[in-house]
């Protein structure tokens, strides 16, 4: 099995974190000798925000509550440090939470080139906004207020959807458009089929 670089794209509430966990399990069973690096920036931001010890941690908490995007430099620092600490050309890489803009996609491209990972597979969990709203309200997270949900959906439409076009045009990338409204297991099977793991 060749090392995979898989980027999950979809609005918050589309189930990216759940699908990464399920994919992680399958890859670890199929390729037990190879490490898997799993980078989820949302989880990392929430961990920082929960500390409230430094100015940065308090500011991150405020931004999460409002639903606004975190500044690029913070996003780059978080995933960049994770890559420096863990990544090499031979392990599998699963990504959720970035890139959220085409600028971030270009920076990530630079990093993937450095780590000798030219082939990228993008899982697009295509999920209608009304479904995403219901899911985010139902998961009862502190930062999922009505206002913050609408803010996140707006920046997803305006800033993140163009990222898919970036990867459709990028040499060495494949974008897999999946039906995000399927059941968790149904989406999981779509992911496995798209990545040639079914």
N, C-alpha and C positions, 0 to 999 in steps of 0.2 A: 504494500500500500504506500503510495507516494504521500509526502507531507502535504496537508491541505491548509489553505488560507481561506477561511469562510467569514464573510462579513454579513451580519443580519441587519436588514433595514426594514423599518416599519414604524408607524406612529406608536407612541407610548400606549400600552394596553393591547398591542397586537400579539403579545405572547412571545416576544423575542427571548426573554430570559428563560422561560419554561422550555422553549425549543432548543436553546443552547445546552441546557442541562441534559435533555434527552439525547441530543446528538453526542455530547461528551461521553455519555455512558456507552453508546453504540461504538464510537471510535475506540474507546479504551478496551472494549471487548474484542474488537476486530484487529486491533494493532497494539497489543499490550506492552510491547517493548519500546514504543515511541511516546515521548512526553506530549502532553497537551497543554498549551498555554491559553487560558481563558481570560480575556480582558473585557470587563463590563464597566464602563466609566460611570454609569448611573449609580451602581452599587458603591463604587469608590467615592463618588461625591457625597452620597448619603452617609457613608461611614465618617467622612471628615466633618460633615455638618452636625453629626450627633455629638461631637466632642465639645464644641463651643469654647475652646480654650484660647485660640488665637484670633486675631482680627480676621484672617482669611477664612477660618472655619465658621465664624459667625456670619461673615458676608456670604459665604456659600450657602448657608442655611437660609438666609433671607432670599437669595436668588431662587433656590429650590421652591420655597413657599410661593413665590410669585409666578413660577412657571417659565421664567425667562431662561434663555440659553446662558450657560456659564461662559466666561471669556475664553477666547481661543487659547491664550497662553496657559491657563489652568488645565484645560482639556489635554493640550499637547504634553504638559509636564506629567500628568497622571499616566497616560498610556505610554508616553515615551520612557518614563522611568520603569514601568512594568516590562517593556520590551528590553531595555538595557539589562534589567535584572534576570530575565528569564528566556529571552528568545534566541534562537539560532536557526540556520537554514533547514535543520532536520526534523524539528518538532512540528506538530499540528498547531494551528493558531485559529482560535474562535473569537470573533469580535462583536460586541454589541455596544451601542451608545455613541459610536463615532464611525466614520465621519458624518457630521450633521450639516456640513456646508461643503461646497465645492472647494473652498480654500483648504479646509481640513483634509479633504480627499487628496489634494495635491501634496500636502505635507506627509500624509500617511504613505502616499506613493513613494515619496523620497525615502521614508523609513523602510518600506518593504524592499526597495532596491538595495539599500544598505545591508539588509539581512538576507539578500539573495533569494527573494520570494516573488518572482515575476507573475506567477499564475494566481489569480484571485477569483473566487466564486462568491457571488452576492446572492443571498436569499432575501427576496423582497416579499414580505408578508403583507400582501395587498388587502387592507381591511377598511371598510367604509367608516366614516367618522361617527355615525350614530351608534355603531357596534362598539367602537373604541370608547365613546363616552360612557355607555352602559358598563363596560368592563372596569373603567377607571373609578367610577363611582362605587362599584361593587367591591373593589379590593380594599377600600377604606384606609388608604394611606394618608398620613397627615398632610402631605403636600398636594393631595388631589382635591383641591377646592374647585368649584364651578368655574371661577375666574382663571385659575392656573391651568385647568384643562383646556379651556378655549385658547389661552395664550400658546400652549404647547402645540395644539392642533394648527394654529395659524403659522407658527414658525416651521412646523413640519411641511405644510403646503408650500410655503415661500422659500425656505432654505434647504430642506432636506430632499424633497422630490427631485430637484436638479442633480443631486448626487447620483441618482440612478442613471441619468443621461450621461454623466461623466463616465460611469463604468460600462455603459453600453458601447461607448466610443473608444474606450481604452483597450489597447492591444494586450491580449493575455487575460482579459476579464470575461466572465460569463455571468449574466444576470438571469436568475431563475425567478419568474413571477409566479407566486403561489397564491392559492385562495385562502386568505387569512380567516375567513368565516367558518371554515371547517372545524370539526372537533379537534381537541388537542392531539389526539392520536392520529386523526386524519391529516392534520398539518405535518405531524412528525413523519408520517409515511411519504408525504409529498417531498419533504426535505431529503429523506433517505434516497428516494428515487432520483431527485434532481442531482444529488451528489454521487450517484452511482454506487450507493451503499445498500440498496434494498435487496 
